[in-house]
Amino acid sequence: MIIATSRLTAQGQISIPKEIRQRLGIGPGEFLEWEEDGDRIVVRRAGRHSSEEIHRTLFAQPPTPRTLEELKQGIARHVKERYARR
């Protein structure tokens, strides 16, 4: 089933139809991923990963759970160190 069509310009650019932009939830400046799947090309919104997924990819162990008070203290400590007059 065809949802919409686009035309390729001489510069290799396409306009994404409004219906598709709305379905993907994308706007100006967004990145798209293009993936080959056999004889098809799949286009999807890029970069939709949670901070936990990114942390799991970068570090072997899961993040340590913190209380709200610990988070507030950490933020206050960072702000104090970052903006302290020297």
Secondary structure, DSSP 8 states (H G I E B T S, - for coil): ---------TTS-----HHHHHHHT--TT--EEEEEETTEEEEEE-----HHHHHHHH-SS------HHHHHHHHHHHHHHHH---
